[in-house]
Amino acid sequence: MEPENDTQISEFFLLGFSEKPQLQPLIFGLFLSMYLITAFGNMLIILAISTDPNLHTPMYFFLSNLSFVDICFTSTTIPKMLMNTQKESKVITYAGCVTQIYFLILFAVLDVFLLSVMAYDRFVAICHPLHYTIIMNPLLCGLLVLVSWVMCILNSLLQSLMMLRLSFCTHFYIPHFFCELNEMIQIACSDTFLNNLVMYFAAVLLGGGPFAGILYSYSKTVSSIRRISSAQGKYKAFSTCASHLSVVCLFYCTMLGVYLSSAAPQSSHSSAVVSVMYTVVTPMLNPFIYSLRNRDIKRGLKRIIGVPVM
């Protein structure tokens, strides 16, 4: 076998957004700001929920888990990109690339699972309010989160192991700012049929399945809200799930945009730009969406920063 066909390569090159040196400080400052806002905002949500006894409910338990996953999600890609920008280096090792793919898939799919669990929580709260505390007991809540973690770990492990079977000949340039599974499969020079099969099957099963669950939960929830006689009651019921619905729409719309842009020809750069929405912007906006539309979270945040609670 010739040396260039050896699968044991040592590094890849992340092309990122732009190769112009004058734009690197702007890109560094922009992404550093977004990362700090994401980490700080989500940590505030976690602190508010953990320190306020009034927020020790299933809905906020799932929200704190979502905030933790969002911090991990952005930490998988942005610190490495910032380090490469600062060092003016685009290199990522082969082991680092596989590790990044593992954690990126893990936290991305975990986001999907937690959003579907939160939709189920709102469904039970609105459609079965008298049995809510019995159904959404601490044991079930813990099991839902645990099962989500286990399934996502197994899926990301499978995808990473499938990645190890690929051969890379001479094309070591990744037209992205992180190692994205679909991009890696596209630049491989070995047979990728099995990798594509596993990737799309997992996407349909672990992405489409929870999404179908979210749609079903909200169809039942909306139906129950419409049966409420008073306008005030309808508003109160809808306000409890408005924040979650906003996050679901933002997350899935950006994910859809990524895959539509990646399917288009000559779209590697546009795919990298669009992927910023779900890897950085969505986790950054989540704390604002939940805090601005939620009085309980606002009260918890005020306690943390020392503002008197009215």
VENPE-V206683 format. One record per backbone hydrogen bond with DSSP energy under -0.5 kcal/mol. NH is the residue of the N-H (numbers start at 1). CO is the residue of the C=O. Records with the same first field share a line. If there is no record, write none. Layout:
NH: CO ; CO
This chain:
5: 2
6: 3
9: 7
12: 92
13: 172
14: 12 ; 90
15: 13 ; 174
16: 176
23: 20
24: 20 ; 21
25: 21
27: 23
28: 24
29: 25
30: 26
31: 27
32: 28
33: 29
34: 30
35: 31
36: 32
37: 33
38: 34
39: 35
40: 36
41: 37
42: 38
43: 39
44: 40
45: 41
46: 42
47: 43
48: 44
49: 45
50: 46
51: 47
52: 48
53: 51
55: 52
56: 53
57: 55
61: 57
62: 58
63: 59
64: 60
65: 61
66: 62
67: 63
68: 64
69: 65
70: 66
71: 67
72: 68
73: 69
74: 70
75: 71
76: 72 ; 73
77: 73 ; 74
78: 74
81: 77
82: 78
83: 79
84: 80
85: 81
86: 82
87: 83
88: 84
89: 84
92: 12
94: 10
97: 93
98: 94
99: 95
100: 96
101: 97
102: 98
103: 99
104: 100
105: 101
106: 102
107: 103
108: 104
109: 105
110: 106
111: 107
112: 108
113: 109
114: 110
115: 111
116: 112
117: 113
118: 114
119: 115
120: 116
121: 117
122: 118
123: 119
124: 120
125: 121
126: 122
127: 123
128: 124
131: 128
132: 129
135: 131
136: 132
137: 134 ; 135
141: 137
142: 138
143: 139
144: 140
145: 141
146: 142
147: 143
148: 144
149: 145
150: 146
151: 147
152: 148
153: 149
154: 150
155: 151
156: 152
157: 153
158: 154
159: 155
160: 156
161: 157
162: 158
163: 159
164: 160
165: 161 ; 162
166: 163
172: 170
174: 13 ; 172
175: 173
176: 174
180: 178
184: 180
185: 181
186: 182
187: 183
188: 184 ; 185
189: 167
190: 167
196: 192
197: 193
198: 194
199: 195
200: 196
201: 197
202: 198
203: 199
204: 200
205: 201
206: 202
207: 202 ; 203
208: 203
209: 204 ; 205
211: 207
212: 208
213: 209
214: 210
215: 211
216: 212
217: 213
218: 214
219: 215
220: 216
221: 217
222: 218
223: 219
224: 220
225: 221
226: 222
227: 223
228: 225
234: 230
235: 231
236: 232
237: 233
238: 234
239: 235
240: 236
241: 238
242: 238
243: 239
245: 241
246: 242
247: 243
248: 244
249: 245
250: 246
251: 247
252: 248
253: 249
254: 250
255: 251
256: 252
257: 253
258: 254
259: 255
260: 256
261: 257
262: 258
263: 259
264: 260
267: 264
271: 267
272: 268
273: 269
274: 270
275: 271
276: 272 ; 273
277: 274
278: 274
279: 275
280: 276
281: 276
282: 277
284: 280
285: 281
286: 282
287: 283
289: 285
290: 286
291: 287
292: 288
293: 289
294: 291
298: 294
299: 295
300: 296
301: 297
302: 298
303: 299
304: 300
305: 301
306: 302
307: 302
310: 308
